[in-house]
Amino acid sequence: MTTQNDVPATPSPVSYMDAAQALVEQTRAMRQQVPNLVIPLKGAGRRLVAAAAVPAEFVQLTAVAVMNSAPLGSAGGTNPAKARGLLSYADAFGPVADELEALAFFVRHSVIAAKNEVGSDALTTYAMAKALAKRPATADLVPHVDDMSRALGRKRKAKSKPAPVLATPVPAEPTPVTPSPATPSKS
């Protein structure tokens, strides 16, 4: 029995590549299904945030004001039908973005879980190889342990004596200069 956090095993890594590529293609095809999809330029999101944060009630009130004021409407105020349509679009597709972000989070977590499992197994194997390499009967593992150590970024350090700690002399505090009693003071 598997739990939701277990990474299921399939027979062939090639099938993973095929499945992943198929999902990438399906995801890209979904772009065509989203009306008004805008692919942002770098940094464009920050410029949109301020006006996008305006409450929907405010937008509705401006649309009502335009409908009820001919001068405001002729001055190029908010197009009420367009404003309501864009608000409807935002309300409808916001949950789609949330669901896609959740899916991305789940996929990233699954990738990390898979890497964790294989990494944990590799670290366990490394620890066993290090222990076995110390035995004469399995000393042939030493080059493998060295290679694994290098790949892991851990280098064997030669044992050496620690450098002696030299005591630094503490400078003596200067003695305060006191005026001599023979010196007349100015008043």
N, C-alpha and C positions, 0 to 999 in steps of 0.2 A: 504494500500500500504506500502510495506517495502522498506527500503533503504539497501544498501550493508552493512552498519555497524550494522544493527539490527541482533540480534541473533534469528534465527527461533526456534519456540517451536515445539516439537514433543510430542506425547502422553505419551511415556514411557521412563524413564531413562534407562531401560534395553535395549531398542533399541539403545540408544547411545553406550552402552558397546558393543553390538553386531556389530554395524557399525564400531566402533573404532577398535575392534579386527580384523574384516575383512580387514580393511585398513592396519593394521600392518602386517598381513599375506601377503597381496598383495605387500607391500613394501619390505618385506623380500624375496618374490619370484622374485622381480625385480633384486635382487643381482645376481641371476643365469643368467640373460639376459645381464649383463654387462661383456663383454670380458675383460680379463686382470685385473679384480677387485682385488685389494690388500687391505686387512684389516690391518691397521697400528698397530704397537705396540706402547705403550705409549712413547711419545717423538720422534717417528720416523720422524714426519713431519718436524721438525726443521732441521734434518740432510739432508733432500732432497731439501730444499728450494734454497740453493745457486746454485747448478747445474741446478735445474729446472728453474731458472730465466734466464739462458743463452738464448739469442735471437735465434729464429728459423733460422734466416739468418746465424748466426754463425755455427749452426749445419749443415746447408746445405753446407756451405763452407768447413767444415771439411770432409763431405762426398765426395765432388768433389775432394778435395785434395787426399783422399784415393784412389779414382777411377783413378786418373791421376798419382799416384806415387806408383810404385811397392814396393819400400822399406817401405813406410809408411803403405801400406796395409799389408805387411808381418810382420810388427812390431806390429800388433794387433790394428790398428787404427779403427775408427768408421766403422761399417758395414753399407754401404750406404742404402741398401734396408731396413734394420731393422730401421735405423734412420728415414727414410721417413715414414715408417709404424707407428712408435711411434708418430711422429709429426702429422700424419693424425688422429690417435686415439685421441690425445690430442685436436686437433681442433674440432673433431666430438663430443666428450663427455663432453667438457667444458660447452657448453650450457645446457646439461642435468643436470649437477651439479647445474648450475645457476637456472634452473627451479625448481629443487627439493628444493634448499635453499629458493626460493621465496615461494614455497608451505609451507615449514616449518614455514616461517615468517608469512604467512597468517593464518595458523592453530594456531600458538602461539597467534597471535592477536585475533583470534576468541575466544580462551580460556580465554584470559584476558577480552575481551568484555563480555563474559558470566559471569565471576566472578565479574566484575564491576556491571553488572545489578543486580545480586542477592545480592551483598554486599551493594549496594546503597539502595536497598529495605530493607535489614536487618537494616542498620543504621537509615533509616527513621522510621522503626517500633520501634527501640530502643529509638529514640528521643520521639516518641509518648508515649511509655510505661513509660518513665521517667516522662513526664509531667502528665500523668494520675495517676501514682503511688502517686503523691503528694495530690490527692483528696481523701477524706474519702470514697467516694462511690466505688473507684477502688483501694483502698490501698492493695488489694490482689495481685496486680502486683509487689509490692516491692521485694519479693523473686525472681521473674523472672528478674527484672531489675538488682538485685545484681548478679544473675547467668550470665546474659548477660554481665555485666560490667567485671566480672572476666574473662569470655571467651575472651573478647575483650582486656584484659590486662589493663583495667582501674580499679583502686581500689578507693573506696570512701575514702576520707581523712576527718578525723574529723577536724572540724573547731577549730582552736586554735589561741591564740594571737601570733603574730610574735615575735620572740626573740628580745629583745632590742639590738640595735646596740651600742656597747661600743666604745667610742672614744679612739683611741690609742694615747698616748702622742707622740708628735713629739720631737725627741731628739734635744737638743740645740746644735748648731754648736760650736765646740771648738774655743776658742779665739786664734788667732795666737800669738805665742810667739815672742816678739820683743826683740832684745838684749838691755840690759841696757846701758845707756850712760857711766856708770862708768867702764864698761868692756872694756879693751883696745883691739883693733882689731889687728890682726896679718897682717903684710904687706909682 
